[in-house]
Structure formats: structure tokens, C-alpha cells
Amino acid sequence: MNENEISRLMDQYREQLGSCSKVPAARKRPFLTWQRGTVALAASAVLVGAFVFLLPEDAAARALKRVGQAVKSMRSMQMTNNHFRNGKWTTLSRAYYQGAMWRQESFYNTPLECYFLKHGNQILTNYKALPHATLQDIAVFDEGWEVPEDMGVLEYAMEYATNYGNVSEEREISLKESPPYHGNPTYKIVMTRSNTNYRAEILVDGITQLPISSEYSFVDGAQSEQSKQTYTFDEDLPNELFSLDIGKPVVDLTKEQEKLGQQWARPLAEVGTTKVRDVSVTPDGTVWVAVSADSFGPRPMMPMSITTDAKSDYVRFGRDIDVSAVWGKKRARIGGQEVLVVGFIASDPEAELPKKVMVKFADRSSLTPGFSGSIGTTARSGPIYSFISRRESSRFPDYFVTLDLDHLCFQLWPQVNSVRGDFLGKQGKYMDAARSYELAAKGYEGFIKRLGAREMRLAAEFYVRAGRPDLAAKAHERSAELNGNRK
């Protein structure tokens, strides 16, 4: 697997998240998509309704004021977001707000089922599949955002409504009558755009001016989307929804990163402005080299290749590992320095683990997914340093949790096996390559299942080269099955 392929997979993953298309374009707030986007949508429906009354200007101002007062007076809100896929409606997320606390539950697929809880100035992230949760300060996000009690639900709505359904494009907005709901009069705000078959209907309580539900559909060539949301306001929500006592360990990333800084206070080596902090090996033979710098400039000295005392060849993972590549967070800083991790994958995962690792450095750009180009062929060779590797008992080094790499690890394991498969294929070890690709496909069952279709297709190709058409046929069948799976 080459570097561009890693980027393709990361981009394909981001497309699977579903709600990213609704992020306001004016300010990049990655967390808004998950934690705020669906919450803001509820109030944005009210604002869009207010925009209907823009004649005359004084009437619009009064309507907007009424809407603002209605939204701000709400003590709580809950919203359920459903998406139409595979011929049925599926719940993708739920959002809750009460007492300046926010909770977003995500059900985009089973392995990634999780919830995010904003409690004061901290964010709790809890993946159901992991034995721990993490807690971190809200300031880790690239463009730190205002806390809800200061910003207010109305301001969320104003920001979010500006791009709901690509509102920057011209569309027709109208009001339609609707039957009473629980005895209250209602009306619908209908928005259409003929050139893209866009349509949104927002059902509004005529007395409270709060949204009851909304439905949205969009068709533009091969791209289509259909979703609906339901809203409930001013009901007492259980305190347990917002509790930090969740029945499993919670890792305070701020405190753990301070501890890691103390452990890494003395670098193993210094290569130019780059400091080597840790060299470890995991049970499958992968060697992980953690490096730090005040700032990884255009061409810092970075690990380029390794040799070891083990009977295995190694290939460098296509991208340097960095949490900000996925979530848009600030790069983790340990001891005041940025940290990147470089992986070197063993061709033989069953070989004896290395004790001694020789790392060759080169002045190349750091390669984080989606944010850098190819390494090219112009990297200037640097020195070689020898290290004694530290052994790990898990798939990844223990400091990965501290560096906030939980989410990335869901996809990292299948990618490790995919890179190994590509490496073995180039060495002519076709059966081993096919098996590695099958392991990669299996690994994607713990991330986004359908991404394994490519791996099974490659496994089939290598089974053919290995003279096993029977296994190739099974792999092709599995690839077709996965390709039709939208999970």
C-alpha cells in the first residue's frame, strides 16, 4: 500500500461519517460536526422559519427576537437524527442539552459506537468497544470554540443555519399549513431547489415557535441523502446522561501527557532538531519510533528506514501517526514539543522479535494523512542510530492512549496488515500477501466493514498468482459481499 492509498482510505473514512457536509463553511470546527452539529440543527429550524417573515424588515426583527427568546428559554433539548439507508430508516445519532451540558451519541456503525460529553470545559469521549474513556480540555481543538453557556443555543443556530442544506445556493422558501400536533396548531417551512431535487420540510409548533421535526432530502447526480430529525424541548433529562461516572476507567489525557513528558524528559538520541523519545516493538514485529520537535518544519530529520537483529524485512508505514489528521485537533505536545510516531512493519509477523534496532534518518517532510504530499525521491540521507527496543504486549504502544490515538487505532490495525500484504506481494510471497490482506479485511470489521472489500479483492488476486483459484473465488465472493455493505 503506497502513501496515496493511505490518504484515500482516510478520505473515504471521512466520507462515511455522514454529517460532515453540514459543517458551516465560515469557520472550521471539526468537533461541531459530531458534538454540536445535530444540536444546532434543532434551533436552526426555528431560525429558518423566522427567515420566512422578512417583509417588512421590522417584522423580521420582531420574529427573530421571538425565536431567540423561545430558544433561549429552553432548559433542555433532545434530538434524534435518522438516516435512510439500505431501504430502511436507521438512527445515526442523538443529542442532548441540559444545564449547559451537551451529550452526543453516535451510532454510525457498531464498532465506532460512542458518545461525547461536554462537561464544563472538558470533553469526555467514550467508545463502547474500548475498556476506557478519555477526558481532555476543550482547548485541544484547532480553533477553540466558545463554551455553550457563553455562546448560547441561538448563536449555535445562527451559525449552523447559514449552511444548512447549502443555503448559500438559491432556493425557494414557502410556508404550508399542517394539521394540529398534540392539540397545537402547526405549520411547515418548505425549502426546495429544483436543480438538485433538494427539499426540506420543518414542522413548527405555531404556539411555541419550536421545531417538532424536520425531513431533508437531496439528490444531485449519483449523490443522494435523506434524513429526518425529531425534537423534544424542556423535559427533565436524567442526570446520568451527563455524568462523568461511567463505570469504567477514564483517562485524563492532560495529566497523562504531563506524566509522559516526565518519562521522556531525556531523549534517546538527538538528530538535528528532532529528538527520539521511544523505540518499541509490538507482538507482530512492528517497530514504532516516537520522535518530537519544537515544530516539524518543512524537512526535519525523520526516521526513514530500519534494520534489526531479527530475521525480518521492514517497510515504513505510509504516514506518520498524528491525532490531528483525523479530528482536526492540535498536535499532541509532550514536554512542550510536538510528537509524531513512525511505524515500521515486519514482513514476517511470527519472526522472533528484535532486540536491537538501527534507525536511518533523512530530512523529509512529516507525512500525516491528508495534510502532506508524497515523500518523493529527494530526501537527503542522514545518520544511523542504534537503539534497544522496548517490548509491548498489545497491538500498539501503551502511550498511544496518552497521545489521544484511540480513534485512529480502529483503522490502524487493518492498515498495518494491508501495508504488509503489499510488501509481501512485491517480494513474490503471494500466499502470505493474500493472507495479510484477509487479515486487513477482518480488521476493518472493527472499523468500517465495507472498506475490507478492496483488501479481499487484492487477496483474490494474490491467491490467483499463488495457484489457488479456489481460495481466490471465495475471496472475490467476500469482496462483492462487503462492497454492498454500507456499514
Secondary structure, 3 states (H helix, E strand, C coil): CCHHHHHHHHHHHHHHCCCHHHCCCCCCCHHHHHHHHHHHHHHHHHHHHHHCCCCCHHHHHHHHHHHHHHHHCCCEEEEEEEEEECCEEEEEEEEEEECCEEEEEECCCCCCCEEEEEECCEEEEEECCCCCEEEEEHHHECCCCCCHHHHCHHHHHHHHHCCCCCCCCCCEEEEEEEEEECCEEEEEEEEEEHHHCEEEEEEEECCCCCEEEEEEEEEECCEEEEEEEEEEECCCCCHHHHCCCCCCCEEEHHHHHHHHHHHCCCCCEEECCEEEEEEEECCCCCEEEEEEECCCCCCCEEEEEEEECCCCCEEECCCCECCHHHHCECCCEECCEEEEEEEEEECCCCCCCCCEEEEEEEECCCCCCCCCCCCCCCCEEEEEEEEECEECCCCCCCHHHHCCCHHHHHHHHHHHHHHHHHHHHHCCCHHHHHHHHHHHHHHHCCCCHHHHHHHHHHHHHHHHHCCCHHHHHHHHHHHHHHHCCCC
